[in-house]
Amino acid sequence: MDEDFHLSTRLIEEMRIIRPDLALAELTQPTLVMHGDRDSMVPYEATADACRGLPHVRMVTMRGVDHGYMVEGDEEGTDPLSIKNKDYIYQQLLRHMQA
């Protein structure tokens, strides 16, 4: 975590109960994790740390992408960059399913 990332009490409680880092480590099936390196809601390094050393996890970094895949303000998902990001996600999902 860093000083710019603030957690709500609800999210803290959910993370205390769910512990996504532990849940990810307990999985055995091949798992795809996609994360934007500019995510303003979930620190990229927290996800990278949780995935590190887990042979069943493939983490894909989406360069320059914030939380979600759509460009800020593109509520309809029609911006060319939003469409490009969505296509990239689909490609990664297909690659993951075919592996």
Biopython code that builds the backbone (N, CA, C, O; Angstrom):
import numpy as np
from Bio.PDB.StructureBuilder import StructureBuilder

atoms = [
    (1, "MET", "N", (0.831, -1.181, 0.000)),
    (1, "MET", "CA", (0.000, 0.000, 0.000)),
    (1, "MET", "C", (0.882, 1.253, 0.000)),
    (1, "MET", "O", (2.037, 1.216, 0.426)),
    (2, "ASP", "N", (0.318, 2.354, -0.483)),
    (2, "ASP", "CA", (1.049, 3.604, -0.431)),
    (2, "ASP", "C", (0.148, 4.705, 0.098)),
    (2, "ASP", "O", (-1.043, 4.488, 0.320)),
    (3, "GLU", "N", (0.708, 5.873, 0.298)),
    (3, "GLU", "CA", (-0.036, 6.963, 0.924)),
    (3, "GLU", "C", (-1.172, 7.495, 0.068)),
    (3, "GLU", "O", (-2.056, 8.177, 0.586)),
    (4, "ASP", "N", (-1.177, 7.206, -1.222)),
    (4, "ASP", "CA", (-2.243, 7.681, -2.104)),
    (4, "ASP", "C", (-3.401, 6.705, -2.217)),
    (4, "ASP", "O", (-4.431, 7.030, -2.807)),
    (5, "PHE", "N", (-3.244, 5.522, -1.662)),
    (5, "PHE", "CA", (-4.287, 4.501, -1.765)),
    (5, "PHE", "C", (-5.026, 4.420, -0.439)),
    (5, "PHE", "O", (-4.419, 4.155, 0.598)),
    (6, "HIS", "N", (-6.332, 4.647, -0.470)),
    (6, "HIS", "CA", (-7.132, 4.644, 0.752)),
    (6, "HIS", "C", (-8.157, 3.514, 0.689)),
    (6, "HIS", "O", (-8.825, 3.316, -0.326)),
    (7, "LEU", "N", (-8.265, 2.790, 1.778)),
    (7, "LEU", "CA", (-9.202, 1.680, 1.862)),
    (7, "LEU", "C", (-10.441, 2.094, 2.642)),
    (7, "LEU", "O", (-10.340, 2.744, 3.683)),
    (8, "SER", "N", (-11.600, 1.717, 2.139)),
    (8, "SER", "CA", (-12.819, 1.940, 2.903)),
    (8, "SER", "C", (-12.919, 0.851, 3.972)),
    (8, "SER", "O", (-12.288, -0.200, 3.855)),
    (9, "THR", "N", (-13.700, 1.100, 4.994)),
    (9, "THR", "CA", (-13.856, 0.090, 6.047)),
    (9, "THR", "C", (-14.518, -1.171, 5.492)),
    (9, "THR", "O", (-14.203, -2.278, 5.930)),
    (10, "ARG", "N", (-15.417, -1.015, 4.546)),
    (10, "ARG", "CA", (-16.070, -2.185, 3.950)),
    (10, "ARG", "C", (-15.056, -3.057, 3.206)),
    (10, "ARG", "O", (-15.054, -4.279, 3.356)),
    (11, "LEU", "N", (-14.196, -2.425, 2.407)),
    (11, "LEU", "CA", (-13.190, -3.178, 1.670)),
    (11, "LEU", "C", (-12.205, -3.859, 2.625)),
    (11, "LEU", "O", (-11.812, -5.003, 2.400)),
    (12, "ILE", "N", (-11.816, -3.168, 3.668)),
    (12, "ILE", "CA", (-10.915, -3.773, 4.654)),
    (12, "ILE", "C", (-11.554, -5.008, 5.259)),
    (12, "ILE", "O", (-10.891, -6.035, 5.401)),
    (13, "GLU", "N", (-12.809, -4.931, 5.613)),
    (13, "GLU", "CA", (-13.509, -6.076, 6.198)),
    (13, "GLU", "C", (-13.617, -7.227, 5.194)),
    (13, "GLU", "O", (-13.414, -8.387, 5.551)),
    (14, "GLU", "N", (-13.940, -6.900, 3.933)),
    (14, "GLU", "CA", (-14.015, -7.939, 2.907)),
    (14, "GLU", "C", (-12.659, -8.611, 2.712)),
    (14, "GLU", "O", (-12.585, -9.833, 2.587)),
    (15, "MET", "N", (-11.595, -7.824, 2.685)),
    (15, "MET", "CA", (-10.262, -8.394, 2.489)),
    (15, "MET", "C", (-9.829, -9.221, 3.701)),
    (15, "MET", "O", (-9.101, -10.203, 3.558)),
    (16, "ARG", "N", (-10.281, -8.820, 4.897)),
    (16, "ARG", "CA", (-9.965, -9.596, 6.092)),
    (16, "ARG", "C", (-10.629, -10.969, 6.033)),
    (16, "ARG", "O", (-10.045, -11.976, 6.433)),
    (17, "ILE", "N", (-11.840, -10.989, 5.534)),
    (17, "ILE", "CA", (-12.587, -12.245, 5.450)),
    (17, "ILE", "C", (-12.109, -13.084, 4.273)),
    (17, "ILE", "O", (-11.858, -14.279, 4.430)),
    (18, "ILE", "N", (-11.981, -12.485, 3.114)),
    (18, "ILE", "CA", (-11.669, -13.217, 1.886)),
    (18, "ILE", "C", (-10.178, -13.489, 1.740)),
    (18, "ILE", "O", (-9.801, -14.573, 1.293)),
    (19, "ARG", "N", (-9.321, -12.543, 2.101)),
    (19, "ARG", "CA", (-7.870, -12.646, 1.943)),
    (19, "ARG", "C", (-7.510, -13.115, 0.538)),
    (19, "ARG", "O", (-7.076, -14.252, 0.353)),
    (20, "PRO", "N", (-7.689, -12.242, -0.453)),
    (20, "PRO", "CA", (-7.427, -12.624, -1.839)),
    (20, "PRO", "C", (-6.023, -13.176, -2.056)),
    (20, "PRO", "O", (-5.836, -14.053, -2.899)),
    (21, "ASP", "N", (-5.035, -12.684, -1.316)),
    (21, "ASP", "CA", (-3.673, -13.190, -1.481)),
    (21, "ASP", "C", (-3.574, -14.651, -1.069)),
    (21, "ASP", "O", (-2.901, -15.436, -1.736)),
    (22, "LEU", "N", (-4.235, -15.028, 0.022)),
    (22, "LEU", "CA", (-4.216, -16.426, 0.469)),
    (22, "LEU", "C", (-5.070, -17.301, -0.439)),
    (22, "LEU", "O", (-4.691, -18.428, -0.756)),
    (23, "ALA", "N", (-6.223, -16.781, -0.858)),
    (23, "ALA", "CA", (-7.101, -17.549, -1.746)),
    (23, "ALA", "C", (-6.392, -17.866, -3.062)),
    (23, "ALA", "O", (-6.509, -18.980, -3.572)),
    (24, "LEU", "N", (-5.670, -16.918, -3.605)),
    (24, "LEU", "CA", (-4.937, -17.129, -4.848)),
    (24, "LEU", "C", (-3.888, -18.222, -4.679)),
    (24, "LEU", "O", (-3.703, -19.054, -5.567)),
    (25, "ALA", "N", (-3.220, -18.218, -3.565)),
    (25, "ALA", "CA", (-2.179, -19.218, -3.305)),
    (25, "ALA", "C", (-2.761, -20.614, -3.112)),
    (25, "ALA", "O", (-2.078, -21.607, -3.363)),
    (26, "GLU", "N", (-4.012, -20.699, -2.670)),
    (26, "GLU", "CA", (-4.639, -21.995, -2.433)),
    (26, "GLU", "C", (-5.206, -22.633, -3.693)),
    (26, "GLU", "O", (-5.494, -23.830, -3.701)),
    (27, "LEU", "N", (-5.367, -21.866, -4.740)),
    (27, "LEU", "CA", (-5.880, -22.421, -5.986)),
    (27, "LEU", "C", (-4.869, -23.389, -6.587)),
    (27, "LEU", "O", (-3.664, -23.260, -6.370)),
    (28, "THR", "N", (-5.368, -24.345, -7.334)),
    (28, "THR", "CA", (-4.465, -25.271, -8.019)),
    (28, "THR", "C", (-4.621, -25.197, -9.534)),
    (28, "THR", "O", (-3.711, -25.581, -10.268)),
    (29, "GLN", "N", (-5.751, -24.715, -10.002)),
    (29, "GLN", "CA", (-5.984, -24.643, -11.442)),
    (29, "GLN", "C", (-5.243, -23.448, -12.038)),
    (29, "GLN", "O", (-4.982, -22.468, -11.340)),
    (30, "PRO", "N", (-4.908, -23.526, -13.309)),
    (30, "PRO", "CA", (-4.270, -22.387, -13.972)),
    (30, "PRO", "C", (-5.143, -21.140, -13.830)),
    (30, "PRO", "O", (-6.349, -21.179, -14.075)),
    (31, "THR", "N", (-4.523, -20.054, -13.437)),
    (31, "THR", "CA", (-5.258, -18.836, -13.123)),
    (31, "THR", "C", (-4.635, -17.657, -13.861)),
    (31, "THR", "O", (-3.418, -17.478, -13.859)),
    (32, "LEU", "N", (-5.481, -16.867, -14.484)),
    (32, "LEU", "CA", (-5.048, -15.662, -15.190)),
    (32, "LEU", "C", (-5.425, -14.453, -14.349)),
    (32, "LEU", "O", (-6.578, -14.303, -13.942)),
    (33, "VAL", "N", (-4.455, -13.599, -14.093)),
    (33, "VAL", "CA", (-4.692, -12.344, -13.380)),
    (33, "VAL", "C", (-4.249, -11.219, -14.306)),
    (33, "VAL", "O", (-3.109, -11.197, -14.770)),
    (34, "MET", "N", (-5.157, -10.287, -14.570)),
    (34, "MET", "CA", (-4.821, -9.133, -15.412)),
    (34, "MET", "C", (-4.920, -7.888, -14.541)),
    (34, "MET", "O", (-5.874, -7.718, -13.781)),
    (35, "HIS", "N", (-3.915, -7.017, -14.666)),
    (35, "HIS", "CA", (-3.885, -5.837, -13.795)),
    (35, "HIS", "C", (-3.240, -4.673, -14.528)),
    (35, "HIS", "O", (-2.191, -4.819, -15.154)),
    (36, "GLY", "N", (-3.878, -3.523, -14.440)),
    (36, "GLY", "CA", (-3.312, -2.309, -15.025)),
    (36, "GLY", "C", (-2.192, -1.760, -14.154)),
    (36, "GLY", "O", (-2.312, -1.716, -12.930)),
    (37, "ASP", "N", (-1.110, -1.343, -14.788)),
    (37, "ASP", "CA", (0.016, -0.827, -14.006)),
    (37, "ASP", "C", (-0.206, 0.613, -13.530)),
    (37, "ASP", "O", (0.648, 1.184, -12.853)),
    (38, "ARG", "N", (-1.346, 1.190, -13.884)),
    (38, "ARG", "CA", (-1.705, 2.538, -13.418)),
    (38, "ARG", "C", (-2.977, 2.506, -12.568)),
    (38, "ARG", "O", (-3.669, 3.515, -12.434)),
    (39, "ASP", "N", (-3.275, 1.341, -11.998)),
    (39, "ASP", "CA", (-4.494, 1.164, -11.213)),
    (39, "ASP", "C", (-4.484, 2.097, -10.004)),
    (39, "ASP", "O", (-3.578, 2.046, -9.173)),
    (40, "SER", "N", (-5.498, 2.941, -9.921)),
    (40, "SER", "CA", (-5.596, 3.895, -8.822)),
    (40, "SER", "C", (-6.392, 3.341, -7.643)),
    (40, "SER", "O", (-6.493, 3.998, -6.607)),
    (41, "MET", "N", (-6.955, 2.146, -7.785)),
    (41, "MET", "CA", (-7.771, 1.583, -6.714)),
    (41, "MET", "C", (-7.101, 0.398, -6.022)),
    (41, "MET", "O", (-7.185, 0.260, -4.802)),
    (42, "VAL", "N", (-6.449, -0.442, -6.788)),
    (42, "VAL", "CA", (-5.749, -1.606, -6.238)),
    (42, "VAL", "C", (-4.291, -1.477, -6.628)),
    (42, "VAL", "O", (-3.974, -1.505, -7.818)),
    (43, "PRO", "N", (-3.399, -1.336, -5.671)),
    (43, "PRO", "CA", (-1.989, -1.145, -6.017)),
    (43, "PRO", "C", (-1.451, -2.303, -6.861)),
    (43, "PRO", "O", (-1.599, -3.475, -6.514)),
    (44, "TYR", "N", (-0.831, -1.939, -7.963)),
    (44, "TYR", "CA", (-0.268, -2.934, -8.872)),
    (44, "TYR", "C", (0.715, -3.852, -8.138)),
    (44, "TYR", "O", (0.675, -5.068, -8.321)),
    (45, "GLU", "N", (1.583, -3.288, -7.320)),
    (45, "GLU", "CA", (2.595, -4.087, -6.623)),
    (45, "GLU", "C", (1.972, -5.101, -5.665)),
    (45, "GLU", "O", (2.533, -6.178, -5.464)),
    (46, "ALA", "N", (0.825, -4.775, -5.074)),
    (46, "ALA", "CA", (0.157, -5.727, -4.181)),
    (46, "ALA", "C", (-0.264, -6.965, -4.963)),
    (46, "ALA", "O", (-0.117, -8.089, -4.482)),
    (47, "THR", "N", (-0.781, -6.762, -6.154)),
    (47, "THR", "CA", (-1.182, -7.895, -6.991)),
    (47, "THR", "C", (0.037, -8.658, -7.481)),
    (47, "THR", "O", (0.046, -9.889, -7.470)),
    (48, "ALA", "N", (1.063, -7.937, -7.910)),
    (48, "ALA", "CA", (2.288, -8.597, -8.374)),
    (48, "ALA", "C", (2.902, -9.435, -7.252)),
    (48, "ALA", "O", (3.352, -10.556, -7.491)),
    (49, "ASP", "N", (2.924, -8.900, -6.036)),
    (49, "ASP", "CA", (3.462, -9.642, -4.897)),
    (49, "ASP", "C", (2.644, -10.903, -4.615)),
    (49, "ASP", "O", (3.205, -11.957, -4.319)),
    (50, "ALA", "N", (1.322, -10.792, -4.709)),
    (50, "ALA", "CA", (0.454, -11.942, -4.442)),
    (50, "ALA", "C", (0.635, -13.038, -5.490)),
    (50, "ALA", "O", (0.478, -14.220, -5.182)),
    (51, "CYS", "N", (0.962, -12.658, -6.722)),
    (51, "CYS", "CA", (1.120, -13.629, -7.814)),
    (51, "CYS", "C", (2.524, -14.240, -7.868)),
    (51, "CYS", "O", (2.705, -15.350, -8.368)),
    (52, "ARG", "N", (3.494, -13.521, -7.360)),
    (52, "ARG", "CA", (4.894, -13.925, -7.462)),
    (52, "ARG", "C", (5.121, -15.297, -6.810)),
    (52, "ARG", "O", (4.704, -15.540, -5.678)),
    (53, "GLY", "N", (5.776, -16.161, -7.536)),
    (53, "GLY", "CA", (6.128, -17.476, -7.015)),
    (53, "GLY", "C", (5.018, -18.512, -7.084)),
    (53, "GLY", "O", (5.183, -19.622, -6.578)),
    (54, "LEU", "N", (3.905, -18.177, -7.694)),
    (54, "LEU", "CA", (2.793, -19.125, -7.828)),
    (54, "LEU", "C", (2.813, -19.680, -9.246)),
    (54, "LEU", "O", (2.430, -18.985, -10.187)),
    (55, "PRO", "N", (3.258, -20.929, -9.409)),
    (55, "PRO", "CA", (3.425, -21.475, -10.758)),
    (55, "PRO", "C", (2.129, -21.621, -11.544)),
    (55, "PRO", "O", (2.159, -21.679, -12.773)),
    (56, "HIS", "N", (0.995, -21.682, -10.859)),
    (56, "HIS", "CA", (-0.288, -21.841, -11.551)),
    (56, "HIS", "C", (-0.883, -20.502, -11.985)),
    (56, "HIS", "O", (-1.923, -20.474, -12.642)),
    (57, "VAL", "N", (-0.233, -19.393, -11.624)),
    (57, "VAL", "CA", (-0.760, -18.068, -11.925)),
    (57, "VAL", "C", (0.070, -17.402, -13.015)),
    (57, "VAL", "O", (1.299, -17.359, -12.956)),
    (58, "ARG", "N", (-0.645, -16.886, -14.011)),
    (58, "ARG", "CA", (-0.006, -16.060, -15.036)),
    (58, "ARG", "C", (-0.574, -14.663, -14.887)),
    (58, "ARG", "O", (-1.766, -14.436, -15.096)),
    (59, "MET", "N", (0.291, -13.731, -14.523)),
    (59, "MET", "CA", (-0.136, -12.343, -14.384)),
    (59, "MET", "C", (0.221, -11.581, -15.652)),
    (59, "MET", "O", (1.359, -11.615, -16.120)),
    (60, "VAL", "N", (-0.772, -10.897, -16.194)),
    (60, "VAL", "CA", (-0.589, -10.083, -17.390)),
    (60, "VAL", "C", (-0.750, -8.620, -16.987)),
    (60, "VAL", "O", (-1.766, -8.226, -16.414)),
    (61, "THR", "N", (0.258, -7.835, -17.293)),
    (61, "THR", "CA", (0.228, -6.405, -17.002)),
    (61, "THR", "C", (-0.354, -5.657, -18.187)),
    (61, "THR", "O", (0.083, -5.828, -19.325)),
    (62, "MET", "N", (-1.339, -4.832, -17.906)),
    (62, "MET", "CA", (-1.908, -3.964, -18.938)),
    (62, "MET", "C", (-1.262, -2.594, -18.758)),
    (62, "MET", "O", (-1.590, -1.852, -17.832)),
    (63, "ARG", "N", (-0.347, -2.279, -19.652)),
    (63, "ARG", "CA", (0.442, -1.043, -19.558)),
    (63, "ARG", "C", (-0.434, 0.206, -19.730)),
    (63, "ARG", "O", (-1.213, 0.318, -20.677)),
    (64, "GLY", "N", (-0.279, 1.128, -18.792)),
    (64, "GLY", "CA", (-0.976, 2.403, -18.876)),
    (64, "GLY", "C", (-2.454, 2.351, -18.545)),
    (64, "GLY", "O", (-3.176, 3.315, -18.798)),
    (65, "VAL", "N", (-2.922, 1.237, -17.981)),
    (65, "VAL", "CA", (-4.354, 1.063, -17.729)),
    (65, "VAL", "C", (-4.648, 1.258, -16.242)),
    (65, "VAL", "O", (-3.949, 0.731, -15.376)),
    (66, "ASP", "N", (-5.702, 2.029, -15.973)),
    (66, "ASP", "CA", (-6.163, 2.267, -14.617)),
    (66, "ASP", "C", (-7.096, 1.123, -14.208)),
    (66, "ASP", "O", (-7.080, 0.067, -14.840)),
    (67, "HIS", "N", (-7.888, 1.310, -13.186)),
    (67, "HIS", "CA", (-8.810, 0.287, -12.700)),
    (67, "HIS", "C", (-9.907, 0.063, -13.742)),
    (67, "HIS", "O", (-10.602, 1.005, -14.122)),
    (68, "GLY", "N", (-10.061, -1.143, -14.192)),
    (68, "GLY", "CA", (-10.969, -1.418, -15.296)),
    (68, "GLY", "C", (-10.211, -1.234, -16.597)),
    (68, "GLY", "O", (-9.029, -0.890, -16.584)),
    (69, "TYR", "N", (-10.864, -1.455, -17.697)),
    (69, "TYR", "CA", (-10.161, -1.374, -18.977)),
    (69, "TYR", "C", (-10.568, -0.169, -19.807)),
    (69, "TYR", "O", (-9.911, 0.150, -20.798)),
    (70, "MET", "N", (-11.637, 0.500, -19.419)),
    (70, "MET", "CA", (-12.124, 1.598, -20.254)),
    (70, "MET", "C", (-11.422, 2.906, -19.912)),
    (70, "MET", "O", (-11.009, 3.129, -18.774)),
    (71, "VAL", "N", (-11.298, 3.747, -20.899)),
    (71, "VAL", "CA", (-10.747, 5.080, -20.738)),
    (71, "VAL", "C", (-11.687, 5.873, -19.830)),
    (71, "VAL", "O", (-12.908, 5.761, -19.934)),
    (72, "GLU", "N", (-11.105, 6.670, -18.945)),
    (72, "GLU", "CA", (-11.915, 7.474, -18.035)),
    (72, "GLU", "C", (-12.921, 8.319, -18.808)),
    (72, "GLU", "O", (-12.562, 8.997, -19.771)),
    (73, "GLY", "N", (-14.172, 8.276, -18.385)),
    (73, "GLY", "CA", (-15.232, 9.035, -19.034)),
    (73, "GLY", "C", (-15.899, 8.321, -20.196)),
    (73, "GLY", "O", (-16.874, 8.825, -20.752)),
    (74, "ASP", "N", (-15.392, 7.161, -20.567)),
    (74, "ASP", "CA", (-15.952, 6.414, -21.700)),
    (74, "ASP", "C", (-16.974, 5.405, -21.178)),
    (74, "ASP", "O", (-16.723, 4.200, -21.163)),
    (75, "GLU", "N", (-18.114, 5.910, -20.756)),
    (75, "GLU", "CA", (-19.142, 5.064, -20.135)),
    (75, "GLU", "C", (-19.694, 3.994, -21.079)),
    (75, "GLU", "O", (-20.134, 2.939, -20.624)),
    (76, "GLU", "N", (-19.675, 4.252, -22.368)),
    (76, "GLU", "CA", (-20.221, 3.313, -23.349)),
    (76, "GLU", "C", (-19.179, 2.334, -23.882)),
    (76, "GLU", "O", (-19.528, 1.370, -24.563)),
    (77, "GLY", "N", (-17.907, 2.571, -23.579)),
    (77, "GLY", "CA", (-16.855, 1.683, -24.069)),
    (77, "GLY", "C", (-16.597, 1.795, -25.558)),
    (77, "GLY", "O", (-16.214, 0.817, -26.200)),
    (78, "THR", "N", (-16.802, 2.981, -26.111)),
    (78, "THR", "CA", (-16.642, 3.159, -27.552)),
    (78, "THR", "C", (-15.351, 3.864, -27.950)),
    (78, "THR", "O", (-15.042, 3.954, -29.138)),
    (79, "ASP", "N", (-14.601, 4.360, -26.986)),
    (79, "ASP", "CA", (-13.323, 4.996, -27.285)),
    (79, "ASP", "C", (-12.387, 3.956, -27.900)),
    (79, "ASP", "O", (-12.357, 2.814, -27.443)),
    (80, "PRO", "N", (-11.631, 4.327, -28.919)),
    (80, "PRO", "CA", (-10.727, 3.357, -29.563)),
    (80, "PRO", "C", (-9.773, 2.663, -28.579)),
    (80, "PRO", "O", (-9.481, 1.477, -28.738)),
    (81, "LEU", "N", (-9.289, 3.390, -27.568)),
    (81, "LEU", "CA", (-8.396, 2.759, -26.592)),
    (81, "LEU", "C", (-9.151, 1.778, -25.700)),
    (81, "LEU", "O", (-8.605, 0.735, -25.340)),
    (82, "SER", "N", (-10.387, 2.087, -25.338)),
    (82, "SER", "CA", (-11.208, 1.143, -24.562)),
    (82, "SER", "C", (-11.430, -0.141, -25.362)),
    (82, "SER", "O", (-11.339, -1.245, -24.825)),
    (83, "ILE", "N", (-11.719, 0.021, -26.644)),
    (83, "ILE", "CA", (-11.936, -1.137, -27.519)),
    (83, "ILE", "C", (-10.650, -1.944, -27.650)),
    (83, "ILE", "O", (-10.684, -3.174, -27.607)),
    (84, "LYS", "N", (-9.524, -1.267, -27.807)),
    (84, "LYS", "CA", (-8.234, -1.956, -27.897)),
    (84, "LYS", "C", (-7.947, -2.731, -26.614)),
    (84, "LYS", "O", (-7.485, -3.871, -26.665)),
    (85, "ASN", "N", (-8.219, -2.116, -25.466)),
    (85, "ASN", "CA", (-8.003, -2.809, -24.190)),
    (85, "ASN", "C", (-8.893, -4.037, -24.058)),
    (85, "ASN", "O", (-8.448, -5.092, -23.606)),
    (86, "LYS", "N", (-10.155, -3.893, -24.456)),
    (86, "LYS", "CA", (-11.088, -5.020, -24.378)),
    (86, "LYS", "C", (-10.633, -6.152, -25.294)),
    (86, "LYS", "O", (-10.686, -7.320, -24.907)),
    (87, "ASP", "N", (-10.192, -5.823, -26.489)),
    (87, "ASP", "CA", (-9.687, -6.840, -27.415)),
    (87, "ASP", "C", (-8.473, -7.557, -26.828)),
    (87, "ASP", "O", (-8.344, -8.775, -26.956)),
    (88, "TYR", "N", (-7.585, -6.802, -26.186)),
    (88, "TYR", "CA", (-6.403, -7.396, -25.562)),
    (88, "TYR", "C", (-6.809, -8.374, -24.455)),
    (88, "TYR", "O", (-6.225, -9.450, -24.326)),
    (89, "ILE", "N", (-7.799, -7.998, -23.672)),
    (89, "ILE", "CA", (-8.294, -8.889, -22.611)),
    (89, "ILE", "C", (-8.836, -10.169, -23.231)),
    (89, "ILE", "O", (-8.522, -11.261, -22.757)),
    (90, "TYR", "N", (-9.637, -10.057, -24.271)),
    (90, "TYR", "CA", (-10.175, -11.239, -24.946)),
    (90, "TYR", "C", (-9.060, -12.131, -25.484)),
    (90, "TYR", "O", (-9.124, -13.353, -25.353)),
    (91, "GLN", "N", (-8.043, -11.528, -26.084)),
    (91, "GLN", "CA", (-6.916, -12.316, -26.592)),
    (91, "GLN", "C", (-6.224, -13.077, -25.470)),
    (91, "GLN", "O", (-5.873, -14.246, -25.633)),
    (92, "GLN", "N", (-6.030, -12.425, -24.346)),
    (92, "GLN", "CA", (-5.366, -13.075, -23.213)),
    (92, "GLN", "C", (-6.230, -14.200, -22.637)),
    (92, "GLN", "O", (-5.718, -15.254, -22.259)),
    (93, "LEU", "N", (-7.533, -13.967, -22.575)),
    (93, "LEU", "CA", (-8.435, -15.017, -22.092)),
    (93, "LEU", "C", (-8.423, -16.229, -23.017)),
    (93, "LEU", "O", (-8.386, -17.367, -22.549)),
    (94, "LEU", "N", (-8.455, -15.992, -24.322)),
    (94, "LEU", "CA", (-8.387, -17.108, -25.275)),
    (94, "LEU", "C", (-7.077, -17.865, -25.138)),
    (94, "LEU", "O", (-7.063, -19.096, -25.127)),
    (95, "ARG", "N", (-5.979, -17.131, -25.034)),
    (95, "ARG", "CA", (-4.672, -17.775, -24.849)),
    (95, "ARG", "C", (-4.656, -18.612, -23.577)),
    (95, "ARG", "O", (-4.133, -19.726, -23.565)),
    (96, "HIS", "N", (-5.225, -18.076, -22.520)),
    (96, "HIS", "CA", (-5.271, -18.788, -21.237)),
    (96, "HIS", "C", (-6.109, -20.065, -21.340)),
    (96, "HIS", "O", (-5.726, -21.114, -20.821)),
    (97, "MET", "N", (-7.245, -19.964, -22.008)),
    (97, "MET", "CA", (-8.134, -21.125, -22.124)),
    (97, "MET", "C", (-7.557, -22.204, -23.022)),
    (97, "MET", "O", (-7.890, -23.378, -22.859)),
    (98, "GLN", "N", (-6.699, -21.836, -23.968)),
    (98, "GLN", "CA", (-6.118, -22.790, -24.887)),
    (98, "GLN", "C", (-4.844, -23.424, -24.336)),
    (98, "GLN", "O", (-4.346, -24.401, -24.895)),
    (99, "ALA", "N", (-4.329, -22.887, -23.272)),
    (99, "ALA", "CA", (-3.067, -23.408, -22.698)),
    (99, "ALA", "C", (-3.294, -24.714, -21.968)),
    (99, "ALA", "O", (-2.350, -25.291, -21.427)),
]
sb = StructureBuilder()
sb.init_structure("model")
sb.init_model(0)
sb.init_chain("A")
sb.init_seg("    ")
for serial, (resi, resn, name, xyz) in enumerate(atoms, 1):
    if name == "N":
        sb.init_residue(resn, " ", resi, " ")
    sb.init_atom(name, np.array(xyz, "f"), 0.0, 1.0, " ", f" {name:<3s}", serial, name[0])
structure = sb.get_structure()
